[in-house]
């Protein structure tokens, strides 16, 4: 799963015992050599689906990491793309790997997704592989922030994979990881928030709707289907329809 040039077990242990921000600062130089980086196949599938609904003028890559999603945005946005992340180390790598050149122009901003430093400036917001860093109770605030930086009619898009069933080894691997992370966070400070089984489609759709989005989804057919015929991965597309979020209900 890891490249030979990727992080060592000792390096991963040090990162896991750090805060989320410090852990990613340490991991940044080798992040693209780990399985945590979003695969190109997923990026390409999302780019193809978004291109069919575009073009867009201004795009934002939320929790951009080393910039893989930001680079993808350049294929579907005409004027500018922005990557935002709270890890200075990840942003430093992104600046090196996603070079400014022909339009659209590229900008990098250090910021927290829970308090975005932008007005309603974007037509498209994407995010890849970052939602495990938010506990379920943070989703309403996170989605409200995304809503606030989109122009009316703007879209928030992200892939969400089908959860493995109990017959899959991945089910037990992810369950074991999340359990170990909960134990770690109960015993060690600062916490490192990273869970794989808390971002559930039903919960996500409900909270997006409460934040004022109209939510649709489509199968990413390039990524195939499971033996039961269901898609392995869907693209969620949430559209900001109005200038004010809908009132939240209990």
Secondary structure by P-SEA (a helix, b strand, c coil): ccccccccaaaaaaaaaccaaaaaaaaccccccccccccaaaaaaaaaaaaaaccccbbbbccccccaaaaaaaaccccbbbbbbccaaaaaaaaaccccccccbbbbbbcccccccccccccbbbbccccccccccaaaaaaaaaaaaccccbbbbbbbccccccccaaaaaaaaaaaaaaaaaaccccccccccccccaaaaaaaaaaaccbbbbbbcccccccccccccbbbbbbbbcccccccccc
